[in-house]
């Protein structure tokens, strides 16, 4: 039987059929191997982030970084500033698209400064967190505060003044308008009235929101938890809560403040800022209720459209944010140094980007809206011109 088989395969006709079968089989295997390599190449490549970069790459956008550096330098030179930081971040992912720090040297030239963990009192930028805490406690934005002529004497020995006290103050304000015009009395008085006697609850409420987070970001050296006075301190005085509500007694880095405002832009979801593309890290899924976040979004947009933040706005897209001015170096008779900031996001009706501008300067004039807000505006205009922002 075996000899018969071999003889049949040995005929020319059978050998041709066998050869054809072998060729077809090899071709099929070649196609399968090729398909395997194709699948491996296209499916095992690094995953792309929303910015189009491969996972693990730097999030910095070179063109924007260069533009922010140039614009920050110009503004510091114009106001004779000491130092400044500007950070631009993508709202949903927390990817840092530009991060520039500059400081003045002895020759009054501005040099790069990478100390993005530096913390200082960022003034009335904290007002938004204080107002959101009140909202979460059930106090409505229509609540009226009697600010009088801009001077509030607390318990006969503490004096709080609004920035326009020399012009007879704001009179009666609701909470929404108090934030729009950055009234220290308009925010400080309701915090005092509500939390007096249980001041620790105020700080607990801020902590629940994640205010002051994060305390670690890969690529930013030395970042640490915010430093603040609280009722747990031995030298605590109850009236300190008023100063805490308006941005004093708490030192915070600009990137930490930006994280809070970015959460408002992101409908309450707080994401961790990152310098490397990758998975989104959630710090707090809901810093506050949806209704209260919506209230804050409306008010922050009004800060720009009808409040002290007008110069941060642009007619091309809606902008939302908050001014922040604080006194840095205060003696008994004068203020020597001011911190000026603007923090917000845009487009306000569909937030894509958030940004903080923080600058320090000596002496007057010192206007967070007219200085930090102007730089905020200029950067947005550059991004619009280079097709980075969705226009109306």
C-alpha positions in Angstrom: 0.0 0.0 0.0 2.8 2.5 0.9 4.6 1.8 -2.4 1.4 2.5 -4.3 0.9 5.9 -2.5 4.5 7.0 -3.2 4.1 6.0 -6.8 1.0 8.1 -7.2 2.6 11.1 -5.6 5.6 10.6 -7.8 3.6 11.3 -11.0 4.2 14.8 -12.6 0.5 15.7 -12.2 0.5 14.8 -8.5 3.7 16.7 -7.9 2.3 19.8 -9.5 -0.8 19.6 -7.3 1.4 19.1 -4.2 3.6 22.1 -5.2 0.5 24.3 -5.6 -0.8 23.2 -2.2 2.5 24.0 -0.5 2.6 27.5 -2.2 -0.9 28.3 -1.1 -0.3 27.1 2.5 2.9 29.2 2.8 1.0 32.3 1.4 -1.8 31.9 3.9 0.7 31.6 6.8 2.6 34.7 5.4 -0.6 36.7 5.4 -1.5 35.6 8.9 2.0 36.6 10.2 1.8 39.9 8.4 -1.6 40.6 9.8 -0.2 39.8 13.3 2.6 42.3 12.9 0.1 44.9 11.6 -2.2 44.3 14.7 0.8 44.4 17.1 2.1 47.6 15.5 -1.1 49.6 15.6 -2.6 48.2 18.8 0.4 48.1 21.0 1.6 51.7 20.3 1.4 54.0 23.3 -2.1 55.3 24.0 -2.7 58.9 23.0 -3.9 61.6 25.4 -6.5 64.2 24.5 -3.7 66.6 23.5 -2.6 64.1 20.9 0.6 63.2 22.7 1.7 59.7 23.7 1.1 58.7 27.3 3.9 59.7 29.6 5.1 62.6 27.5 5.4 66.2 28.7 2.1 68.1 28.6 3.8 71.5 27.9 2.9 73.1 24.6 6.1 74.7 23.3 4.4 77.6 21.5 2.2 78.5 24.4 5.0 78.2 26.9 7.1 80.6 24.9 4.2 83.1 24.5 3.4 83.0 28.2 7.0 83.6 29.1 7.2 86.6 26.8 3.9 88.1 27.9 4.7 87.6 31.6 8.1 89.2 31.2 6.5 92.3 29.4 3.9 92.7 32.2 6.5 92.4 35.0 8.6 95.1 33.3 5.6 97.3 32.9 4.6 97.2 36.5 8.2 97.0 37.8 7.3 93.6 39.4 9.5 91.5 41.7 8.3 88.1 40.5 5.5 86.3 38.8 4.0 83.0 37.9 1.5 82.0 35.2 0.1 78.5 34.8 -2.3 77.3 32.0 -4.1 74.0 32.5 -6.6 71.9 30.6 -9.8 71.7 32.6 -10.9 68.1 32.2 -7.5 66.4 32.3 -5.5 68.6 34.6 -2.7 68.7 32.0 -0.5 71.7 32.5 0.0 73.3 29.1 2.3 76.2 30.2 4.0 76.9 33.4 6.3 80.0 33.7 8.0 81.6 36.6 10.2 84.7 36.5 12.0 86.7 39.2 13.9 89.9 39.1 17.7 89.9 39.8 19.9 92.6 41.1 20.3 94.1 37.6 16.5 94.3 37.4 16.5 91.6 34.7 14.0 88.8 34.8 15.3 85.3 35.1 13.5 81.9 35.0 12.4 80.7 38.5 11.2 77.1 38.9 9.9 77.5 42.5 6.3 76.7 41.7 5.8 75.3 45.3 6.2 78.8 46.8 3.3 79.6 49.0 1.9 83.0 50.0 -1.4 84.6 51.0 -3.3 85.0 47.8 -5.9 87.4 49.2 -9.4 87.5 47.9 -9.0 84.6 45.6 -9.9 82.7 48.7 -13.3 84.5 48.8 -14.7 82.1 46.3 -14.0 79.1 48.6 -15.5 81.0 51.6 -18.6 81.8 49.6 -19.0 78.2 48.4 -18.7 77.1 52.0 -21.6 79.4 52.9 -23.7 78.0 50.0 -23.0 74.5 51.2 -24.4 75.5 54.6 -27.6 76.6 53.0 -27.1 80.3 52.8 -28.4 81.7 49.5 -26.5 84.2 47.2 -29.3 86.7 47.8 -28.4 87.0 51.5 -27.9 90.8 52.1 -24.8 92.1 53.9 -24.8 95.6 55.4 -21.2 96.8 54.6 -22.0 100.4 55.5 -19.4 102.8 54.4 -16.7 100.2 54.0 -15.5 100.1 57.7 -16.5 97.3 60.0 -15.4 97.4 63.6 -15.5 93.9 65.1 -15.9 93.6 68.9 -14.5 97.2 69.3 -10.9 96.3 68.6 -10.8 94.7 65.2 -11.2 96.8 62.0 -12.0 95.4 58.5 -12.0 97.9 55.6 -13.2 97.4 52.1 -10.8 98.6 49.3 -13.2 101.5 48.5 -13.7 102.7 52.1 -12.4 106.1 51.3 -15.2 106.4 48.7 -17.9 105.5 51.3 -18.0 101.8 50.6 -20.6 99.6 49.0 -23.6 99.9 51.4 -25.9 96.9 51.2 -24.7 94.0 49.0 -26.0 90.5 48.4 -23.4 87.7 48.6 -23.1 87.4 44.8 -22.4 91.1 44.4 -19.9 91.0 47.3 -17.8 88.5 45.4 -18.1 90.5 42.1 -16.7 93.6 43.7 -14.3 91.7 46.1 -15.8 93.2 49.3 -13.9 92.0 52.3 -16.8 92.9 54.6 -19.3 91.3 52.2 -17.6 88.0 52.6 -16.0 88.3 56.0 -19.2 89.4 57.9 -21.4 86.4 56.9 -18.6 84.0 57.7 -18.2 85.6 61.1 -22.0 85.6 61.8 -22.4 81.9 60.8 -19.2 80.2 62.1 -18.7 82.3 65.3 -18.3 79.9 68.2 -17.6 76.9 66.0 -14.8 78.2 63.8 -13.3 74.8 63.3 -16.3 73.9 61.1 -15.2 76.5 58.5 -11.8 74.9 58.1 -13.5 71.4 57.9 -15.8 72.7 55.2 -12.8 74.0 53.1 -11.0 70.7 53.6 -14.0 68.7 52.4 -13.9 70.7 49.2 -10.2 69.8 48.8 -9.2 73.5 49.0 -5.4 73.6 49.2 -4.9 70.3 47.3 -2.8 68.7 46.1 0.3 68.6 48.3 2.3 66.6 45.8 2.7 66.9 42.0 5.4 64.9 40.2 7.8 67.5 38.6 7.1 70.3 41.1 9.6 70.1 43.9 8.8 71.0 47.5 5.1 71.3 47.2 3.5 70.8 50.6 0.1 71.2 52.4 -1.2 74.7 52.7 -0.1 76.5 56.0 -2.9 78.2 57.9 -3.9 79.4 61.4 -6.8 77.4 62.9 -8.6 77.1 66.3 -6.2 74.2 67.1 -3.4 76.7 67.5 -2.5 77.9 71.0 -2.5 81.6 69.9 -5.8 81.4 68.0 -8.2 84.3 68.4 -11.8 83.9 67.2 -11.6 86.9 65.0 -8.8 85.3 62.9 -11.6 83.5 61.0 -12.5 86.8 59.3 -9.0 87.2 58.0 -8.9 83.5 56.9 -12.1 84.0 55.0 -10.6 86.8 52.9 -7.3 85.1 52.1 -5.0 85.9 55.0 -3.6 83.5 57.6 -3.3 80.8 54.8 -0.3 80.4 52.6 -1.1 78.5 49.4 0.8 77.9 46.1 -0.7 79.3 42.8 -1.0 75.7 41.4 -3.1 74.7 44.5 -5.4 77.7 44.0 -5.7 77.0 40.3 -6.7 73.4 41.2 -9.7 74.7 43.2 -10.9 77.1 40.4 -10.4 74.4 37.8 -12.7 72.2 39.9 -15.5 74.8 39.6 -14.9 75.0 35.9 -15.1 71.2 35.8 -18.6 71.1 37.3 -17.2 70.3 40.7 -14.8 67.5 39.8 -11.3 68.3 41.2 -8.5 66.7 39.1 -4.9 66.6 40.0 -2.6 68.9 37.8 0.0 66.9 35.9 3.1 67.5 33.8 2.9 64.1 32.2 0.2 62.8 29.9 -1.6 59.8 31.4 -4.6 58.7 33.3 -6.7 61.4 35.0 -6.3 61.4 38.8 -9.4 62.6 40.7 -8.8 64.4 44.0 -12.4 65.0 44.8 -15.3 63.9 42.5 -17.7 66.5 44.0 -16.3 69.5 45.9 -19.8 70.8 46.3 -23.4 70.2 45.1 -24.2 70.7 41.5 -26.5 73.6 42.2 -24.0 75.5 44.3 -21.2 74.9 41.7 -23.6 76.4 39.1 -24.2 79.4 41.3 -20.4 79.9 41.6 -20.0 79.6 37.8 -22.6 82.3 37.2 -21.0 84.6 39.8 -17.5 84.1 38.5 -18.6 85.0 35.0 -20.2 88.1 36.4 -17.0 89.1 38.1 -15.6 89.6 34.6 -18.7 91.0 32.9 -19.8 93.4 35.6 -17.3 93.3 38.5 -13.6 94.0 39.2 -12.4 91.5 36.7 -13.5 93.3 33.5 -10.0 93.7 32.1 -9.5 89.9 32.1 -12.3 89.5 29.7 -12.4 89.5 25.9 -15.3 90.2 23.5 -14.5 87.0 21.6 -15.2 84.4 24.3 -16.8 84.5 27.7 -14.3 84.5 30.7 -15.0 83.7 34.3 -12.7 84.2 37.3 -11.7 86.2 40.3 -9.3 89.0 41.2 -7.0 88.6 44.2 -5.0 91.3 46.0 -3.1 90.9 49.2 -0.7 92.9 51.3 2.6 91.0 51.6 4.9 93.2 53.6 3.0 95.4 56.1 4.6 97.6 58.7 2.8 99.8 61.3 2.6 102.7 58.9 2.7 101.5 55.3 2.4 98.5 53.0 5.6 97.8 51.1 4.7 94.8 48.9 1.6 93.6 47.2 0.6 90.3 45.6 -1.7 90.6 42.6 -3.5 87.7 41.0 -6.3 86.6 38.7 -7.5 83.0 38.5 -10.2 81.7 36.2 -11.2 79.7 33.2 -12.5 80.0 29.6 -14.7 79.8 27.6 -17.0 80.3 30.6 -19.9 78.6 28.9 -17.9 75.5 27.9 -14.7 75.5 29.9 -11.6 74.2 28.2 -8.8 75.9 30.0 -8.1 77.4 33.4 -5.3 79.8 34.3 -3.7 81.7 37.2 -1.6 84.8 37.0 0.2 85.8 40.2 2.7 88.7 40.5 4.4 90.6 43.3 5.4 94.3 43.2 6.5 97.0 45.5 4.3 100.0 46.3 1.3 101.5 44.6 -0.5 101.4 42.2 -1.4 97.8 42.8 -4.4 96.4 41.0 -5.1 92.7 40.5 -7.7 93.4 37.9 -5.8 96.0 36.1 -2.4 94.2 36.1 -2.9 90.4 36.6 -6.2 90.6 34.8 -4.7 92.3 31.8 -2.0 89.6 31.4 -4.8 87.0 31.8 -6.6 88.7 28.9 -3.4 88.9 26.7 -2.7 85.2 27.0 -6.3 84.4 26.1 -6.0 86.7 23.0 -2.8 84.9 22.0 -4.5 81.5 22.3 -7.5 82.7 20.3 -5.2 84.0 17.6 -3.4 80.6 17.4 -6.7 78.6 17.2 -6.4 77.1 20.7 -9.8 78.5 22.0 -13.2 77.8 20.6 -14.8 81.1 19.6 -18.4 82.1 19.9 
